[in-house]
Amino acid sequence: MSVVVAEAEQRTQTYLPQIESGRALTATSLEALSAELPAFRQIMGKVRDVYVFEDRVLLVSTDRQSAFDRALASVPFKSRVLTLTSVWWFEQTRHIVANHLLGVPHASAMLCRKCTVFPVEFVVRGYITGSTSTSMWTNYKNGSRDFCGHQLPDGFKQHQKLPQNLVTPTTKDDEHDELISGVEVVRSGRMTQEQWDFCEKKTLELFAFGQEQAAKRGLILVDTKYEFGVDDATGEILLIDEIHTPDSSRYWLADSYEQRMAEGKSPENIDKEFLRLWFKEHCDPYNDAVLPEAPKELVSELSRRYILLYELITGSKFQFPAADSKPEDELVEGVRKALLPNAESHRATLQTTSARRGGQHGNPHQSVAQEVDDVLYVKDLNKKSRTRIIILRTSCPLDARQMVKEAMQNPSIVRAGKMVEK
């Protein structure tokens, strides 16, 4: 074990009390903001909740843990690790391909460009391993030598490094992902040949870069999956969803790999594989109607490993939220600030102006209307189908004028013109 990994192991062991007492983010809701936000629809995935707006998407990671196409447990702080790890990699890989990230309103949420997602997951593998029905090793040991269009020779051993990295896509379905070849992806109409070629090329470039960066940190990036989509506004193909997280990727410790392979042992991993293996040893995770509950110490260890991986990759110390914090409330407040950046100042300005006018003229809105010069018509975030009137007068205070100036630059503006009194 390298010095860097050993230090991180020792440091994260001290996090266990905080992890064990941590509150998991298992469900999210923006109901508290429904009166203020533009119209949206919510989509609940296996581990993410997606809020789709007219021109952007809010991706919220939760602490729900899934494998074998079903929920297994709730892992405290996992959502933060997934989001912050992805954010780090998105920034590091912009030179390879553009991505959908716009902002981070909360440690568990990303505000993203709205895309039409290709119904394909770009799985890329550097080693023959895995325990699920779609893993390369599972199919190989069962006699299959044609894997997603790649012809594999006899003689491979479990966990062996492949001669070259291979893109092995799966379909992106609600219930169960299926293996598919690149030829079948195009033939089925899921993508055009040009789109497939671009995404396959970027997949290999991203994975090679990820492997290089992982090696510098004493890690092996074994395999991962990427998703791509077409920006609804520009038509540009973007990298979306997540990148190189412990949920989407398999990581091994590099220093012990060769020795453990020589001894016939499995590589040391710091992803969710050990949780998968626990369930395979204690049940049939694909067919049993009810699964056993994962031991608390196993869940805490998985959380620690996720945090360990985050610190190794980013070089940053994981920041725990306050002990008495409520992740659901923090999320709502973060989204409020991100999607309604002018709401508080706008509301405060109107209240201040109303108070001034109310004291001088009784009804503040009538008084202002009598002296109006110009008016801006802006979408009313509280009543989506109506408009709010912001009044700009020659005697308007500077802070209110600044607010109106900002409103004019906001895409929510409908039109500007003279106010006609009825």
C-alpha positions in Angstrom: 0.0 0.0 0.0 1.4 3.4 -1.0 2.1 6.0 1.6 -0.6 8.3 0.3 -3.2 5.5 0.4 -2.0 4.4 3.9 -2.4 7.9 5.2 -5.8 8.3 3.7 -6.9 4.9 5.2 -5.7 5.9 8.6 -7.4 9.3 8.4 -10.7 8.0 7.2 -10.9 5.4 9.9 -11.3 8.3 12.4 -14.4 9.3 10.4 -16.4 6.2 11.4 -18.1 7.8 14.5 -19.4 10.7 12.2 -20.4 8.2 9.6 -22.3 6.0 12.0 -24.3 8.9 13.4 -24.8 10.5 10.0 -28.3 11.1 8.6 -28.9 9.5 5.2 -30.5 11.5 2.4 -32.9 8.8 1.1 -35.7 11.0 -0.4 -35.8 14.5 -1.8 -38.6 17.0 -2.5 -38.9 20.5 -3.9 -42.5 20.8 -2.8 -41.6 23.7 -0.5 -40.5 25.6 -3.6 -43.3 24.6 -5.9 -45.0 28.0 -5.7 -41.9 29.8 -6.6 -40.1 27.6 -9.1 -41.0 27.3 -12.8 -42.9 24.2 -13.7 -40.9 21.0 -13.4 -41.4 17.2 -13.3 -39.7 14.8 -10.9 -38.2 11.5 -12.0 -37.1 9.1 -9.3 -34.3 6.8 -10.3 -32.5 4.0 -8.4 -30.1 6.4 -6.7 -30.9 9.8 -8.1 -33.9 12.1 -8.2 -34.1 14.2 -11.3 -36.0 17.5 -11.6 -36.6 18.5 -15.2 -37.3 22.2 -15.9 -38.0 23.8 -19.3 -34.3 24.7 -20.0 -32.2 22.8 -17.4 -32.1 19.7 -15.2 -31.4 19.3 -11.5 -29.7 16.0 -10.7 -29.9 15.1 -7.0 -27.9 12.2 -5.7 -29.3 10.4 -2.7 -27.8 7.9 -0.3 -29.7 5.1 -1.7 -27.4 2.2 -2.7 -28.3 -0.1 -5.6 -26.8 -3.1 -7.3 -28.3 -6.0 -9.2 -30.9 -3.5 -10.5 -32.5 -3.1 -7.0 -32.1 -1.1 -3.9 -29.8 -2.6 -1.2 -29.2 0.0 1.5 -28.8 3.6 2.5 -25.2 4.8 2.8 -24.7 8.1 4.7 -22.8 10.8 2.8 -22.6 8.7 -0.4 -24.7 11.4 -2.2 -22.1 14.0 -1.4 -19.2 11.8 -2.6 -20.9 11.0 -5.9 -21.7 14.6 -6.6 -18.4 16.2 -5.6 -16.3 13.4 -7.2 -18.2 13.9 -10.5 -17.8 17.7 -10.3 -14.0 17.3 -9.9 -13.8 15.0 -12.8 -16.1 17.1 -15.0 -13.7 20.0 -14.5 -10.6 17.9 -15.2 -11.9 16.5 -18.4 -13.3 19.5 -20.2 -10.3 19.4 -22.6 -11.6 16.0 -23.8 -15.3 16.6 -24.1 -17.8 19.2 -23.1 -20.2 18.3 -20.3 -23.6 19.3 -18.9 -22.5 20.8 -15.6 -23.8 24.4 -14.9 -23.5 24.7 -11.1 -23.5 23.0 -7.8 -26.4 24.3 -5.6 -25.8 21.7 -2.9 -23.1 19.1 -2.2 -25.6 16.4 -3.3 -26.9 18.2 -6.4 -25.8 19.4 -9.8 -27.6 21.9 -12.0 -27.1 20.8 -15.6 -27.9 21.6 -19.2 -30.9 19.9 -20.5 -30.1 17.0 -22.9 -31.8 14.3 -24.9 -30.0 11.2 -23.5 -28.8 8.4 -25.7 -30.4 5.2 -24.5 -27.0 3.6 -24.2 -24.5 3.3 -21.4 -20.9 3.4 -22.5 -19.3 0.8 -20.3 -15.5 0.6 -20.8 -13.3 -2.1 -19.4 -9.6 -2.5 -18.8 -9.7 -5.8 -16.9 -11.8 -8.9 -17.1 -13.7 -9.0 -13.8 -17.1 -8.4 -12.2 -19.9 -10.4 -10.5 -23.1 -9.2 -12.2 -25.0 -10.8 -15.1 -23.6 -8.1 -17.5 -20.0 -8.3 -16.3 -17.3 -9.6 -18.7 -16.0 -12.3 -16.3 -19.5 -13.7 -15.6 -20.1 -14.2 -19.3 -16.6 -15.4 -20.0 -16.5 -18.1 -17.3 -19.9 -19.3 -18.6 -18.3 -19.9 -22.0 -19.1 -16.8 -24.0 -16.3 -15.5 -26.2 -18.3 -12.9 -28.1 -18.8 -10.0 -25.7 -20.5 -6.9 -27.1 -19.0 -7.5 -30.5 -15.5 -8.2 -29.2 -14.0 -11.7 -29.8 -12.2 -12.8 -26.6 -9.5 -15.5 -26.8 -9.4 -18.5 -24.4 -7.0 -18.5 -21.4 -8.0 -15.3 -19.6 -8.0 -15.4 -15.8 -10.3 -13.5 -13.5 -9.2 -9.9 -12.8 -6.6 -10.1 -15.6 -5.7 -6.9 -17.5 -7.0 -6.9 -21.0 -4.6 -6.3 -24.0 -6.5 -3.1 -24.7 -9.4 -1.1 -23.2 -12.8 -2.2 -24.7 -16.0 -0.3 -25.0 -18.8 -2.8 -24.1 -22.2 -0.9 -24.2 -25.4 -1.8 -22.5 -28.9 -0.7 -23.2 -30.3 2.0 -20.9 -33.6 0.6 -19.7 -35.8 1.3 -16.7 -35.9 -2.3 -15.5 -32.7 -4.1 -16.7 -29.7 -3.3 -18.7 -28.8 -5.6 -21.6 -25.5 -6.1 -23.3 -25.3 -4.8 -26.9 -22.7 -4.2 -29.5 -21.8 -0.9 -31.2 -23.1 -2.3 -34.5 -26.5 -3.2 -32.9 -26.6 0.3 -31.3 -26.6 1.9 -34.7 -28.7 -0.8 -36.4 -31.4 -0.4 -33.8 -31.6 3.4 -34.3 -30.5 4.2 -30.8 -27.7 6.4 -32.3 -26.4 7.3 -35.8 -23.0 6.0 -36.9 -21.5 9.4 -36.5 -22.8 9.8 -33.0 -21.6 6.3 -32.0 -18.1 6.9 -33.4 -17.8 10.2 -31.5 -19.0 8.8 -28.2 -16.9 5.7 -28.5 -13.8 7.8 -29.2 -14.5 10.1 -26.2 -15.2 7.1 -24.0 -11.8 5.6 -24.7 -10.1 9.0 -24.2 -11.9 9.7 -20.9 -11.1 6.3 -19.6 -7.4 6.5 -20.5 -7.2 9.9 -18.8 -9.0 8.5 -15.8 -6.6 5.5 -15.6 -3.6 7.9 -15.8 -4.9 10.1 -13.0 -5.8 7.1 -10.8 -2.4 5.6 -11.2 -0.8 8.8 -9.9 -2.9 8.2 -6.7 -2.0 4.6 -6.2 -5.2 3.3 -7.8 -6.3 1.3 -10.8 -9.4 2.5 -12.6 -10.6 -1.0 -13.6 -13.8 -0.2 -15.5 -16.5 2.5 -15.6 -19.5 3.7 -17.5 -20.3 7.0 -19.2 -23.5 8.5 -20.6 -23.9 11.1 -23.3 -26.7 13.3 -24.5 -27.5 16.0 -27.1 -27.9 19.5 -25.7 -31.5 20.4 -26.5 -30.5 24.1 -27.1 -27.3 23.7 -29.1 -27.3 20.2 -30.6 -23.8 19.6 -29.0 -23.0 16.1 -27.7 -22.2 16.3 -24.0 -20.9 14.0 -21.3 -23.7 13.8 -18.7 -24.8 12.1 -15.5 -21.6 11.2 -13.5 -18.0 10.3 -14.1 -15.5 8.0 -12.4 -17.5 7.8 -9.2 -17.4 4.7 -6.9 -20.9 4.0 -8.0 -20.1 4.0 -11.7 -16.6 2.7 -11.5 -14.5 0.0 -10.1 -11.2 0.9 -8.3 -8.4 -1.4 -7.1 -5.3 -0.6 -5.0 -2.4 -0.7 -7.4 0.5 -1.7 -5.1 -1.0 -5.0 -4.1 -2.5 -6.0 -7.4 0.3 -8.1 -8.8 1.0 -10.0 -5.6 -2.6 -10.8 -5.0 -3.0 -12.0 -8.5 0.0 -14.3 -8.1 -1.5 -15.7 -4.9 -4.9 -16.3 -6.5 -6.6 -13.6 -4.5 -9.0 -10.9 -5.5 -7.6 -7.4 -5.8 -8.2 -5.0 -3.0 -11.1 -2.8 -4.0 -12.5 0.5 -2.6 -15.8 0.6 -4.4 -19.2 -1.1 -3.9 -18.0 -4.5 -5.1 -17.5 -5.8 -1.6 -21.2 -5.0 -0.9 -22.2 -6.8 -4.0 -20.2 -9.9 -2.9 -21.8 -9.8 0.5 -25.3 -10.0 -0.9 -24.2 -12.8 -3.4 -22.9 -14.8 -0.4 -26.1 -14.4 1.6 -28.9 -14.5 -1.0 -29.8 -14.6 -4.6 -30.0 -10.8 -5.3 -31.6 -11.3 -8.7 -34.4 -13.6 -7.8 -35.1 -13.4 -4.0 -38.2 -11.4 -3.3 -36.9 -10.1 0.0 -33.2 -9.4 0.6 -31.5 -9.5 4.0 -30.6 -6.2 5.6 -26.9 -5.2 5.2 -25.1 -5.1 8.5 -24.6 -1.5 9.8 -20.9 -2.0 10.1 -20.8 -3.0 6.4 -22.8 0.1 5.4 -20.5 2.3 7.5 -17.4 0.7 5.9 -18.8 1.4 2.5 -19.4 5.0 3.3 -15.8 5.3 4.6 -14.5 3.7 1.4 -16.5 6.2 -0.7 -15.0 9.1 1.3 -11.5 7.5 1.0 -11.8 7.4 -2.7 -13.0 11.0 -2.9 -10.0 12.2 -0.8 -7.5 10.1 -2.8 -8.8 11.3 -6.2 -9.4 15.0 -5.4 -6.7 15.6 -2.8 -9.3 17.4 -0.7 -10.5 16.6 2.8 -14.1 15.5 2.9 -16.3 18.1 4.6 -19.0 16.6 6.9 -22.2 18.7 7.4 -23.0 19.9 10.9 -24.2 17.2 13.2 -27.7 18.7 13.6 -28.1 19.5 9.9 -31.1 18.2 7.9 -29.9 17.3 4.3 -33.4 17.7 2.9 -33.7 21.3 4.2 -30.2 22.2 3.1 -31.0 20.9 -0.4 -34.1 23.0 -0.7 -32.3 26.1 0.4 -29.4 25.5 -2.0 -31.9 25.1 -4.9 -33.7 28.2 -3.9 -30.5 30.3 -4.1 -29.4 28.7 -7.4 -32.7 28.8 -9.3 -34.1 32.0 -7.7 -31.0 34.1 -7.3 -32.8 37.4 -7.3 -35.9 36.3 -5.4 -34.7 37.5 -2.0 -33.4 40.8 -3.1 -36.4 41.3 -5.3 -38.8 40.5 -2.5 -36.9 42.8 -0.1 -36.8 45.7 -2.5 -40.5 45.5 -3.1 -41.2 45.2 0.6 -39.0 48.3 1.3 -40.6 50.3 -1.5 -44.1 49.3 -0.4 -43.4 50.3 3.1 -42.1 53.7 2.0 -45.1 54.3 -0.3 -47.6 52.9 2.1 -46.5 55.4 4.8 -46.8 58.3 2.4 -49.7 57.5 0.2 -51.7 54.7 1.8 -51.9 52.2 -1.1 -48.3 51.9 -2.3 -49.2 50.3 -5.7 -51.7 53.0 -6.6 -49.2 55.7 -5.7 -46.4 54.2 -7.8 -48.8 53.7 -10.7 -49.7 57.4 -10.7 -46.0 58.4 -11.3 -44.9 55.5 -13.6 -42.6 56.2 -16.5 -41.6 52.7 -17.7 -42.5 49.2 -16.7 -41.0 45.8 -17.1 -43.2 42.7 -17.4 -41.5 39.7 -15.8 -42.7 36.2 -15.2 -44.3 35.8 -11.8 -42.5 32.9 -10.2 -45.3 32.5 -7.6 -48.0 32.5 -10.2 -46.6 30.9 -13.3 -49.3 31.9 -15.7 -49.4 35.6 -14.7 -47.0 38.5 -14.8 -45.5 40.7 -12.2 -45.0 44.4 -12.8 -41.7 45.9 -11.7 -41.9 49.7 -11.9 -38.9 52.0 -12.7 -39.5 55.7 -11.9 -37.1 58.6 -12.1 -37.2 58.8 -8.3 -36.7 55.1 -7.8 -33.9 54.3 -5.3 -30.6 53.1 -6.7 -30.9 49.6 -5.2 -34.3 49.2 -6.9 -32.9 50.4 -10.2 -30.1 47.9 -9.9 -32.6 45.2 -9.3 -34.5 46.2 -12.4 -31.3 46.3 -14.4 -30.6 42.7 -13.3 -34.1 41.7 -14.2 -33.7 43.0 -17.7 -30.7 40.6 -18.2 -32.6 37.7 -16.8 -34.1 35.2 -19.4 -37.4 35.3 -17.5 -38.2 38.7 -19.0 -41.2 38.7 -21.2 -41.2 42.2 -22.6 -40.7 45.8 -21.8 -42.9 48.8 -22.6 -45.1 51.6 -21.4 -47.7 50.8 -18.8 -51.3 51.5 -19.8 -53.6 52.2 -17.0 -57.1 50.8 -17.2 
